Amino acid sequence: MVILPNSNFEKTLRREGFNLIAGVDEAGRGSWAGPVYAAAVIFDFKKEIRGLDDVRDSKLLTPKKRRKLFKLIQVKAKAVGVGSVSHKEIDQVGIKEATLKAMRLAVKNLEINPEYLLVDAFEVEKITLPQKGIIKGDEKVFSISAASIVAKVSRDQEMEKLHQEHPIYGFAQHKGYGVRYHREVLEEIGPCEIHRKSYRPIRKLIEDD
């Protein structure tokens, strides 16, 4: 059964005096190549938000529906921020710290300062704002679901650009994840410069070579 996100968390926080509430989520943690992205989205819940009934965890949406909602969120949201961390930095600091940094950048890049953060899965270290990490927040919480869409589409667009530089790997199709075609190309010709060399499948290929 598909869980539809709602704004209950945001409404509760509004009753506690918080009005600028940002949902935060990431995209690309599990990919074998390219950057990790994060997004932060603030809505004005004092107004009725129309046209976003289909917002949900980005993984449950088709690419076409994600792109449509991505554009609508840019219009309907009070503020949207996006942050990214490169494959090189992921290899240097690890994916957990890289993801947290992308989230901090997304919050920093909001046009207005939030008063509270609702984050998918875990709280964001090194941010002094009050916040709450919510397990499966991208499925349950409207603002986090919207952030998951923005992060996913923003990263997909970047991977499509990187595909032009490295077309043989098929990044435009699988966005760097370890699908069969990607694995077969890697086994045949090895990784390229944007692969995450610290990831076990890529590291093993390099070591075996």
C-alpha positions as a Markdown table, in Angstrom:
| # | Residue | x | y | z |
|---|---|---|---|---|
| 1 | Met | 0.0 | 0.0 | 0.0 |
| 2 | Val | 1.4 | 3.4 | -1.0 |
| 3 | Ile | 1.7 | 5.8 | 1.9 |
| 4 | Leu | 0.6 | 9.4 | 1.0 |
| 5 | Pro | 2.5 | 12.2 | 2.7 |
| 6 | Asn | 0.7 | 14.8 | 4.7 |
| 7 | Ser | 1.4 | 18.1 | 6.5 |
| 8 | Asn | 0.6 | 16.9 | 10.0 |
| 9 | Phe | 4.2 | 17.4 | 11.3 |
| 10 | Glu | 4.3 | 20.9 | 9.8 |
| 11 | Lys | 0.9 | 21.8 | 11.3 |
| 12 | Thr | 2.0 | 20.6 | 14.7 |
| 13 | Leu | 5.1 | 22.8 | 14.5 |
| 14 | Arg | 3.1 | 25.8 | 13.4 |
| 15 | Arg | 1.0 | 25.4 | 16.6 |
| 16 | Glu | 4.2 | 25.5 | 18.5 |
| 17 | Gly | 5.2 | 28.8 | 16.9 |
| 18 | Phe | 7.4 | 27.7 | 14.0 |
| 19 | Asn | 6.3 | 29.1 | 10.6 |
| 20 | Leu | 9.3 | 28.6 | 8.3 |
| 21 | Ile | 9.7 | 24.8 | 8.3 |
| 22 | Ala | 12.0 | 23.2 | 5.7 |
| 23 | Gly | 11.8 | 19.7 | 4.6 |
| 24 | Val | 15.2 | 18.2 | 3.7 |
| 25 | Asp | 16.2 | 15.1 | 1.7 |
| 26 | Glu | 19.0 | 13.7 | -0.4 |
| 27 | Ala | 19.5 | 11.9 | -3.7 |
| 28 | Gly | 22.3 | 9.8 | -5.0 |
| 29 | Arg | 23.8 | 8.2 | -1.8 |
| 30 | Gly | 23.8 | 4.7 | -3.4 |
| 31 | Ser | 25.0 | 5.7 | -6.8 |
| 32 | Trp | 28.4 | 4.5 | -7.9 |
| 33 | Ala | 29.2 | 7.7 | -9.8 |
| 34 | Gly | 28.7 | 11.5 | -9.7 |
| 35 | Pro | 27.7 | 13.9 | -6.9 |
| 36 | Val | 25.3 | 13.5 | -4.1 |
| 37 | Tyr | 22.5 | 16.1 | -4.0 |
| 38 | Ala | 20.2 | 17.5 | -1.3 |
| 39 | Ala | 17.3 | 19.8 | -1.3 |
| 40 | Ala | 15.5 | 21.9 | 1.3 |
| 41 | Val | 11.9 | 23.2 | 0.6 |
| 42 | Ile | 9.8 | 25.6 | 2.6 |
| 43 | Phe | 6.0 | 26.0 | 2.0 |
| 44 | Asp | 3.7 | 28.6 | 3.4 |
| 45 | Phe | 1.2 | 26.5 | 5.2 |
| 46 | Lys | -0.9 | 29.5 | 6.1 |
| 47 | Lys | -2.1 | 29.3 | 2.5 |
| 48 | Glu | -3.8 | 26.5 | 0.7 |
| 49 | Ile | -1.3 | 24.7 | -1.5 |
| 50 | Arg | -3.0 | 23.7 | -4.7 |
| 51 | Gly | -1.7 | 21.5 | -7.5 |
| 52 | Leu | 0.7 | 19.3 | -5.5 |
| 53 | Asp | -1.6 | 16.5 | -4.5 |
| 54 | Asp | 0.7 | 14.0 | -6.4 |
| 55 | Val | 3.7 | 14.9 | -4.2 |
| 56 | Arg | 5.2 | 11.8 | -2.6 |
| 57 | Asp | 8.5 | 10.0 | -2.2 |
| 58 | Ser | 10.4 | 10.6 | -5.5 |
| 59 | Lys | 11.1 | 6.9 | -5.8 |
| 60 | Leu | 7.4 | 6.2 | -6.3 |
| 61 | Leu | 7.0 | 8.6 | -9.2 |
| 62 | Thr | 7.8 | 8.3 | -12.9 |
| 63 | Pro | 10.5 | 10.5 | -14.3 |
| 64 | Lys | 7.9 | 12.5 | -16.2 |
| 65 | Lys | 5.8 | 13.1 | -13.1 |
| 66 | Arg | 8.9 | 14.0 | -11.1 |
| 67 | Arg | 9.8 | 16.7 | -13.7 |
| 68 | Lys | 6.3 | 18.1 | -13.7 |
| 69 | Leu | 6.2 | 18.3 | -9.9 |
| 70 | Phe | 9.7 | 19.7 | -9.8 |
| 71 | Lys | 8.6 | 22.7 | -11.8 |
| 72 | Leu | 5.4 | 23.1 | -9.8 |
| 73 | Ile | 7.3 | 23.0 | -6.5 |
| 74 | Gln | 9.6 | 25.9 | -7.7 |
| 75 | Val | 6.5 | 28.0 | -8.2 |
| 76 | Lys | 4.4 | 26.9 | -5.2 |
| 77 | Ala | 7.1 | 26.8 | -2.5 |
| 78 | Lys | 8.1 | 29.8 | -0.4 |
| 79 | Ala | 11.8 | 28.9 | -0.8 |
| 80 | Val | 13.8 | 26.1 | -2.4 |
| 81 | Gly | 17.5 | 25.4 | -1.8 |
| 82 | Val | 19.8 | 22.8 | -3.4 |
| 83 | Gly | 23.3 | 21.6 | -2.5 |
| 84 | Ser | 25.7 | 19.1 | -4.0 |
| 85 | Val | 29.0 | 17.4 | -3.1 |
| 86 | Ser | 31.3 | 16.0 | -5.8 |
| 87 | His | 32.4 | 12.4 | -6.3 |
| 88 | Lys | 35.9 | 13.6 | -5.4 |
| 89 | Glu | 34.8 | 14.9 | -2.0 |
| 90 | Ile | 32.7 | 11.7 | -1.4 |
| 91 | Asp | 35.9 | 9.7 | -1.8 |
| 92 | Gln | 37.8 | 12.0 | 0.6 |
| 93 | Val | 35.3 | 12.3 | 3.4 |
| 94 | Gly | 32.9 | 9.4 | 2.9 |
| 95 | Ile | 29.3 | 9.3 | 1.7 |
| 96 | Lys | 27.8 | 10.1 | 5.2 |
| 97 | Glu | 29.7 | 13.3 | 5.7 |
| 98 | Ala | 29.2 | 14.2 | 2.0 |
| 99 | Thr | 25.5 | 13.8 | 2.4 |
| 100 | Leu | 25.3 | 15.9 | 5.5 |
| 101 | Lys | 27.4 | 18.6 | 3.8 |
| 102 | Ala | 25.0 | 18.6 | 0.8 |
| 103 | Met | 22.1 | 19.0 | 3.2 |
| 104 | Arg | 23.8 | 21.9 | 5.0 |
| 105 | Leu | 24.4 | 23.6 | 1.7 |
| 106 | Ala | 20.8 | 23.1 | 0.6 |
| 107 | Val | 19.6 | 24.8 | 3.8 |
| 108 | Lys | 22.2 | 27.6 | 3.4 |
| 109 | Asn | 21.0 | 28.1 | -0.2 |
| 110 | Leu | 17.4 | 28.8 | 0.8 |
| 111 | Glu | 16.3 | 32.3 | 0.0 |
| 112 | Ile | 14.9 | 32.7 | 3.5 |
| 113 | Asn | 16.2 | 31.3 | 6.8 |
| 114 | Pro | 14.2 | 28.4 | 8.2 |
| 115 | Glu | 13.1 | 28.2 | 11.8 |
| 116 | Tyr | 12.9 | 24.3 | 11.9 |
| 117 | Leu | 14.1 | 21.4 | 9.8 |
| 118 | Leu | 12.2 | 18.1 | 9.1 |
| 119 | Val | 14.8 | 15.7 | 7.7 |
| 120 | Asp | 14.5 | 12.3 | 6.1 |
| 121 | Ala | 15.9 | 9.6 | 8.4 |
| 122 | Phe | 18.4 | 11.5 | 10.5 |
| 123 | Glu | 19.3 | 15.0 | 11.9 |
| 124 | Val | 21.9 | 17.1 | 10.2 |
| 125 | Glu | 25.1 | 17.6 | 12.2 |
| 126 | Lys | 26.7 | 21.0 | 12.5 |
| 127 | Ile | 23.4 | 22.9 | 12.1 |
| 128 | Thr | 22.2 | 24.8 | 15.2 |
| 129 | Leu | 18.5 | 25.0 | 14.1 |
| 130 | Pro | 16.0 | 22.9 | 15.9 |
| 131 | Gln | 15.3 | 19.8 | 13.8 |
| 132 | Lys | 13.8 | 16.3 | 13.7 |
| 133 | Gly | 15.0 | 13.3 | 11.7 |
| 134 | Ile | 12.0 | 11.1 | 10.6 |
| 135 | Ile | 12.4 | 7.5 | 9.5 |
| 136 | Lys | 10.8 | 7.2 | 6.0 |
| 137 | Gly | 10.1 | 10.9 | 6.2 |
| 138 | Asp | 10.2 | 11.1 | 2.4 |
| 139 | Glu | 7.1 | 8.9 | 2.4 |
| 140 | Lys | 5.2 | 10.5 | 5.3 |
| 141 | Val | 6.0 | 14.2 | 5.4 |
| 142 | Phe | 4.8 | 16.6 | 2.7 |
| 143 | Ser | 7.8 | 19.0 | 2.9 |
| 144 | Ile | 10.3 | 16.1 | 2.9 |
| 145 | Ser | 8.6 | 14.4 | -0.1 |
| 146 | Ala | 8.8 | 17.7 | -2.0 |
| 147 | Ala | 12.5 | 18.0 | -1.1 |
| 148 | Ser | 13.1 | 14.4 | -2.3 |
| 149 | Ile | 11.6 | 15.4 | -5.7 |
| 150 | Val | 13.8 | 18.5 | -6.0 |
| 151 | Ala | 16.9 | 16.6 | -5.0 |
| 152 | Lys | 16.2 | 13.7 | -7.4 |
| 153 | Val | 15.4 | 15.8 | -10.4 |
| 154 | Ser | 18.3 | 18.2 | -9.8 |
| 155 | Arg | 20.8 | 15.3 | -9.6 |
| 156 | Asp | 19.2 | 13.5 | -12.6 |
| 157 | Gln | 19.8 | 16.7 | -14.7 |
| 158 | Glu | 23.4 | 16.8 | -13.6 |
| 159 | Met | 23.9 | 13.1 | -14.5 |
| 160 | Glu | 22.4 | 13.7 | -17.9 |
| 161 | Lys | 25.0 | 16.4 | -18.5 |
| 162 | Leu | 27.8 | 14.1 | -17.3 |
| 163 | His | 26.4 | 11.4 | -19.7 |
| 164 | Gln | 27.5 | 13.7 | -22.6 |
| 165 | Glu | 31.1 | 13.5 | -21.4 |
| 166 | His | 31.0 | 9.7 | -20.7 |
| 167 | Pro | 28.2 | 8.3 | -22.9 |
| 168 | Ile | 29.4 | 4.7 | -22.9 |
| 169 | Tyr | 28.4 | 4.2 | -19.3 |
| 170 | Gly | 24.8 | 5.2 | -19.8 |
| 171 | Phe | 24.5 | 7.7 | -17.0 |
| 172 | Ala | 21.5 | 9.3 | -18.6 |
| 173 | Gln | 19.5 | 6.1 | -18.1 |
| 174 | His | 20.6 | 4.7 | -14.7 |
| 175 | Lys | 22.1 | 7.9 | -13.1 |
| 176 | Gly | 25.2 | 6.0 | -11.9 |
| 177 | Tyr | 23.4 | 3.2 | -10.0 |
| 178 | Gly | 24.7 | -0.4 | -10.2 |
| 179 | Val | 22.3 | -1.8 | -12.8 |
| 180 | Arg | 23.4 | -4.7 | -15.0 |
| 181 | Tyr | 24.4 | -2.6 | -18.1 |
| 182 | His | 26.5 | -0.3 | -15.9 |
| 183 | Arg | 28.2 | -3.3 | -14.2 |
| 184 | Glu | 29.0 | -4.9 | -17.6 |
| 185 | Val | 30.5 | -1.7 | -19.0 |
| 186 | Leu | 32.6 | -1.3 | -15.9 |
| 187 | Glu | 33.9 | -4.9 | -16.1 |
| 188 | Glu | 34.8 | -4.3 | -19.8 |
| 189 | Ile | 36.5 | -0.9 | -19.7 |
| 190 | Gly | 36.8 | 0.0 | -16.0 |
| 191 | Pro | 35.7 | 3.2 | -14.2 |
| 192 | Cys | 35.9 | 6.8 | -15.5 |
| 193 | Glu | 36.9 | 9.9 | -13.6 |
| 194 | Ile | 33.5 | 10.6 | -12.1 |
| 195 | His | 33.1 | 7.1 | -10.5 |
| 196 | Arg | 33.4 | 7.0 | -6.7 |
| 197 | Lys | 36.6 | 5.1 | -6.2 |
| 198 | Ser | 35.9 | 4.6 | -2.5 |
| 199 | Tyr | 32.8 | 2.5 | -3.2 |
| 200 | Arg | 33.5 | -1.2 | -2.9 |
| 201 | Pro | 32.4 | -2.3 | -6.4 |
| 202 | Ile | 34.6 | 0.3 | -8.0 |
| 203 | Arg | 37.5 | -0.1 | -5.6 |
| 204 | Lys | 37.4 | -3.9 | -6.3 |
| 205 | Leu | 37.6 | -3.3 | -10.0 |
| 206 | Ile | 40.6 | -1.1 | -9.6 |
| 207 | Glu | 42.3 | -3.5 | -7.3 |
| 208 | Asp | 41.6 | -6.5 | -9.6 |
| 209 | Asp | 43.0 | -4.6 | -12.5 |
